[in-house]
Amino acid sequence: MSQRKIKTALISVFDKTGLQPLIETLVEHGVSLYSTGGTETFIRELGHEVNAVEELTGYPSILGGRVKTLHPKVFGGILNRGHNENDQEELEQYEIPGMDLVIVDLYPFEKTVAGNASESEIIEKIDIGGIALIRAAAKNFNDVFCISNKSDYSTFIDIFNSSDGSPDLAIRKEFAVKAFHTSSHYDTAIFNHFDSKKDRLKLSIGESKELRYGENPHQKGRFFGPLEELLEQVNGKAISYNNLLDIDAAVNLMLEFYDGPPAFGILKHNNACGFAVRDTLASAYKDALAADPVSAFGGVLICNHTLDLETAKAIHSLFCEVVIAPDYQVEALNLLKERKNRILLIQKNTPMSNQSVRTCLNGFLVQDKDTKTDQEEDLTTVTKIAPTRAEIDDLIFASKIGKHTKSNTIILAKNQQLLASGTGQTSRVDALHQAINKAKSFGFNLNASVMASDAFFPFPDCVEIADKEGIKAVIQPGGSIKDNDSIAYCDTHKMTMVFTGIRHFKH
């Protein structure tokens, strides 16, 4: 098939940003322009001739602008097949000019919704004519070039000039795919806004980034989403699939402490291996590292305050993959940059999705994210002995970490410091033993520490084991048919136990 030269263009856009250079290029090459409304005015104000669509159709813009381009003389010009003799005869019969290029953007529906507009305003930002023009042009990519996003204007100018106005079929098809994405994404946004039942899943994400590989080198990987809206990378190698999983775990955990005093976390394989809250960031890092300096090797580090030089000096000697902070002191950033491959990220205060989506069998599992954080007012003391002020603080601290640790999990903490965790075990008793052994291996004394469990204790064995190690305060959801057995053991051995009523499984 011969390359079709662009001789006529239909232009109708809401946002005129970047349009002028494109108009100038088309005019320079003698392309005849058709347009509507504000775009028509924009072209005339640039001093160029333009054919009004109203003159072509014989109809003015009606219904407050709802109907402008919806006419056979417009769509016939776009949808005609250049190789089809009957199509060409009908164009001549009905005096329909052929359209070789369609440049359209859509009313800003998502932006309007995000701006808390009224329902009537939102409805008026549902584009009809524009979406129809895009679909028609994309369908007929053999003969029509479609531009559906202003970000492609400069690219098209280069294509147009290098091809002498005759882009080849492969490029037209590539832009048609972009156009179909534009239309499908737009419709998905509209559907998701009005779908109150939320019993159907429609996802559309325009931004994506190819990763070096997936979880393992033999797997392909890609991240979909506007990552730069949340994280700014200021140093280091390209972020990997596994890096992203650890970063996600770190960011979500630190959100529990985001507005509080200096906190520092160290994560490995999506679980916290160190965490502490202190008066200074440097001391928080020191005590976080103490929980497991072995696992910290190659881990992800995150804090909730501007990372200062003192903390950076302490971090610098540790091999770590990623450091995340809301900001860095200049001296601290320069020091950490000395390791060229070390990934340094600035976390922006950007809201994240409140839904979780993952593949399962031949479909998807969708759920609300676990946004419930256990608070003091949620606690119910079920033992004769109530927790002290310090114990309450440590119990809440341990619960926050447990919420973001793989089930089954047990968290041991004292003085706002993670002592050890048992993670991802098939038995809660195994998780407890793992945590105890790990804490002891790094020299921690468990006397007067607290224990948190992500789910209830089905038997009193965990509290018995904890008691024998000197643990005297326990936080758990409650809800087991044998809760009274655990409570009775605590009362007999002068332990305190609180129920939250909330389970925090994380599978």
Secondary structure, 3 states (H helix, E strand, C coil): CCCCCCCEEEEECCCCCCHHHHHHHHHHCCCEEEECHHHHHHHHHCCCCCEEHHHHHCCCCECCCCECCCCHHHHHHHHCCCCCHHHHHHHHHCCCCCCCEEEECCCCHHHHHHCCCCHHHHHHCCCCHHHHHHHHHHHCCCCCEEECCHHHHHHHHHHHHHCCCCCCHHHHHHHHHHHHHHHHHHHHHHHHHHCCCCCCCCCCCCCEEECCCCCCCCCCCEEECCHHHCEEEEECCCCCHHHHHHHHHHHHHHHHHCCCCCEEEEEECCEEEEEEECCCHHHHHHHHHHCCCCCCCCEEEEECCCECHHHHHHHHCCCEEEEEECCECHHHHHHHCCCCCCEEEEECCCCCCCEEEEEECCEEEEEECCCCCCCHHHCEECCCCCCCHHHHHHHHHHHHHHHCCCCCCEEEEECCEEEEEECCCCCHHHHHHHHHHHHHHCCCCCCCCEEEECCCCCCCHHHHHHHHCCCCEEEECCCCCCHHHHHHHHHHCCCEEEECCCCCCCC
